[in-house]
Amino acid sequence: MILKGARTSPPLAKRQVHNFVLTSVLAMQSTPPQKIKCMSSPDLHHEIDTTNNFVTCRKRKEMDDISEHSMIFSNNILNEKYIEKLVTNWVRFVLSGELTKITDALTNIQLAVAGIISDNTALKNSLLEVNNKLIDIDNILCSSELRQDSFDARIKGLEEKIQQFSERNADLENKLSSMEQQARGNNLEISNLPEKKKAKIFVKRPPT
C-alpha cells in the first residue's frame, strides 16, 4: 500500500532495519508519548486522502543521520567490548606471567629450604656423632680416673710397706750395732759364719 504524498524509497537492508528499530526505541525513551485523538475508520484510503495534511514524511537525510548515529553507537559498544576483552586478555597474560614467576620463585625457595633441611640433618648427625665420641671419651676418662685412683692407692700401699721395711731395716741395723758392741765387750771373735744351716761354727776366744 502506497500513501499519497509520501515519497517511496528502496527496501531497507537488514542492518538498516535494525538501526531503525534501535533509533525508534531510543526516540521513544527520550521523548514523552503524545496523545493523538483519532477515530478508527474501515475506509483507510478515504481517511488517508482526507487527512493528507497530517501525514508527515521523513527525509532520507535524517534517516541516514540516525543510521549513522546508531552505527556509531553500536560501534562504540563493540569497541568498548573489544577493548574490555583486550584489557581482560592482557590482564590475564600479565597475571599468568606473574604467577609463573611466583611459582618459579616458590619452587626455588622450596629447593633452597630442602637443601637447608638436608644440611641441617647432616649437621645434626655430625653433632650426634661428636656427642657420642665425647661420651666415649668421658667414659674413658672416668675409667682412667678410677684406674688412677687404684694406682694411687697401690702406690700409697707400697710406700707404706717401704716405710715399714725401712723402719725394720733401721731396727735391724740398730740391733746389729748393739750386738757388735756387746761382742767387743766380751772379746769374742766370730769368724767363718756359716753359709749353710749345717755348717759348723768355730768360736775362738782370745787369750786372757
ABEGO torsion letter per residue (X at the ends): XBBBGBBBBBBBBAAAAAAAAAAAAAAAAABBBBBBBBBBBABAAAAAAAAAAABBBBBAAAAAAAAAAAAAAAAAAAAAAAAAAAAAAAAAAAAAAAAAAAAAAAAAAAAAAAAAAAAAAAAAAAAAAAAAAAAAAAAAAAAAAAAAAAAAAAAAAAAAAAAAAAAAAAAAAAAAAAAAAAAAAAGBBBBGBBABAABBBBBBBBBX
